[in-house]
Amino acid sequence: MKLRPLSLASVSVVLVALTVAMTSGAPGALKRSAISPILKSAATSKTLANPGMILIDPVTGETIFENSANSLRKPASLLKLLSATALLTYLTPDHRFTTEIFTGAEANTLMIAGSLDPWMERNNTVATKMGRVSLPKLVKTALKKLDADNGGPIKTLRIEYASMYSTDLDFIKAQFKARDIKVSTLKVTNAETRLYAKESIAKFQSPPLQTIMDWMLLWSDNTLGNRIAMYAAMKAGFGFNVPGIEKVFVKTLTDLEINSSGLNAVDGSGLSKSNKVSARMLGQLLLKTYNSDKYRTIYGGLPIGGINGTMRNRFIKSAPSAIGLVRAKTGTLNGTVSMAGYVQGGDHEYIFVAIADRIPKGTTAAKAARAALDKVLAKFAKPVAGVSPSPSIVVENLDGTTVASNPSS
């Protein structure tokens, strides 16, 4: 078994009553010859409606089972695995985004030198709790300085900004306008913000990129998925735009020697039904990142079945024997249920991808498909003999607390 460290986001204590594997009677791993019939039965079931599926041995790279693995499917949020991989190609996990604000050379002017921080937060309480850059705090800090320099409350404000998301800038403008301040804006370069700056007011810094990506994978944050993908596209030289996303995804796969033929990506979140990838592409992506020091932290950010994130409610009722044994990214669209990640099968770990995008629309079919996937994985998911099937320290909140749902929503 190839041991992997949990990410730094995996920092809150959850007591899990799973002690069966601590006994000498832990069930043994199934032979490969027994696993293929299990997966074939699932692949031919009406519930999953001929899904794209693949099971890979990450040690040898051997494909153990596949069903329509080359068929292009709607991956839903599994696409975020590509977003994460693409950005890690250009930035290290310890990279931090910095935003600095200055007074301008002209009176009542605020200069914002941004860095396209993807994780700025509109709620100050949430920002403080999670170590995110607080947009309300940025406004409050700037306003205090501007009023002091003006000798009283300002009535007009000119904001010159660089490398800021339009939605974050709109929030900043709205905060000033709510105080009856007339605001005008001008987009400049980061060099120009410093050239025409008078005095630095404050510098804000994001958590490490690893923390940001852990959260994206754990809770399937769509905004982060898009922003991270576009940032990767910009770093690759394709521009900070939607068309650049597909280009950087193709480049990422090609550089990893993965066939990207037919890939279509119109966002970095997986929300669009126009997105198309194959189970084989994602399986190979998980294989390459699993065996790479550059990308291995993606593994630690994935939710754990029955424990946390988008997987916190999986397996609990449908297949409790698999709790803690599946680490995977999930995806859901109307008519699509998907999962891609790693399954512990005794002393061996497997890469598993399933994209069921031909199921009937509606919650009933989606629930049935999720339960079917859980049950099929549970048939060969086994704990390592003598080891607890789930860690005693697992991902929940980044501030060290446990929650039952996403606190940012």
Buried (B, 14 or more C-beta within 10 A) or exposed (E): EEEBEBBBBBBBEBEBEBEEBBEEEBEEBBEBEEBBEBBEEBBEBEBBBBBBBBBBBBBEEEBBBBBBBBBBBBBBBBBBBBBBBBBBBBBEBEBBBBBBBBBBEEEBBBBBBBBBBBBBBBBBEBBEBBBBBBBBBBBEBBBEBBEEBBEEEBEEBBBBBBBBBEEBBEBBBEBBEEEEBEBEBEEBEBEBBBEBBBEBBBEBBBBBBBBBBBBBBBBBBBBBBBBBBBBBBBBBEBBBEBEBBBBBBBBBBEEBEBEBEEBEBBBBBBBBBEBBBBBBBBBBBBBBBBEEEEBBBBBBBBBBBBBBBBBBEBBBEBBEBBBBBBBBBBBBBEBBBBBBBBBBBBEBBBBBBBBBBBBBEEEEBBEBBBBBBBBBBBBBBBBBBEBBBBBEEBBBBBBEEEEEEBBBE
